[in-house]
Amino acid sequence: MLKKLAVALVATIMSIGMSVGSAQARISALSSFTHAHFPTCGEGLVSATCVCRAATRPGQQLCTAGRWCHTYDGACRQ
């Protein structure tokens, strides 16, 4: 009885570990997502969703309509 319980416990722990590993792989795939399919914003008020890219450093931020894109630092503010 104790041996069956130990096997079930190990199997459960292994399946949890595998689920966490696959979730971490999905998260890392999402974090490497780039905004390449959005157009680049110009300096100023944004009228449609676009990417505000920094001129002085590597960086970008997704801007939605009604926000202000600062191309100097790549920040999108209201």
HUUR-V498753 format. One record per residue. N is the residue number from 1. SS is DSSP state (H for helix, E for strand, C for the rest). NEAR is the number of other ideal C-beta (glycine too) atoms within 10 Angstrom. D_FIRST is the distance of its C-alpha to the first C-alpha in Angstrom with 2 decimals. Layout:
BEGIN
[[N	SS	NEAR	D_FIRST] [N	SS	NEAR	D_FIRST]]
END
This chain:
BEGIN
[[1	C	5	0.00] [2	H	6	3.79] [3	H	7	5.42] [4	H	8	5.26] [5	H	9	6.36] [6	H	10	8.74] [7	H	10	10.07] [8	H	10	10.76] [9	H	10	12.40] [10	H	10	14.44] [11	H	10	15.52] [12	H	10	16.69] [13	H	10	18.56] [14	H	10	20.15] [15	H	10	21.37] [16	H	10	22.84] [17	H	10	24.56] [18	H	10	26.01] [19	H	10	27.33] [20	H	10	28.99] [21	H	10	30.52] [22	H	10	32.02] [23	H	10	33.34] [24	H	10	35.00] [25	H	10	36.57] [26	H	10	38.00] [27	H	10	39.38] [28	H	9	41.06] [29	H	9	42.57] [30	H	8	44.00] [31	H	7	45.34] [32	C	7	47.31] [33	C	7	48.94] [34	C	8	52.72] [35	C	16	55.29] [36	C	7	57.27] [37	C	6	57.71] [38	C	15	59.49] [39	C	10	63.17] [40	E	12	64.31] [41	C	26	65.88] [42	C	11	69.29] [43	C	11	70.28] [44	E	10	70.58] [45	E	12	69.37] [46	C	17	66.78] [47	C	9	67.39] [48	C	10	64.32] [49	C	14	60.94] [50	E	20	61.52] [51	E	19	60.43] [52	E	26	62.32] [53	E	15	62.53] [54	C	15	63.71] [55	C	11	66.88] [56	C	9	66.45] [57	C	8	62.78] [58	C	7	59.90] [59	C	12	58.38] [60	E	17	58.30] [61	E	18	57.36] [62	E	13	57.16] [63	E	24	59.92] [64	C	11	60.23] [65	C	10	63.51] [66	C	9	65.41] [67	C	18	64.23] [68	E	15	66.39] [69	E	22	65.66] [70	E	17	66.83] [71	C	16	67.07] [72	C	11	67.88] [73	C	13	64.32] [74	C	20	62.43] [75	E	15	61.64] [76	E	18	61.66] [77	E	11	62.75] [78	C	6	64.00]]
END
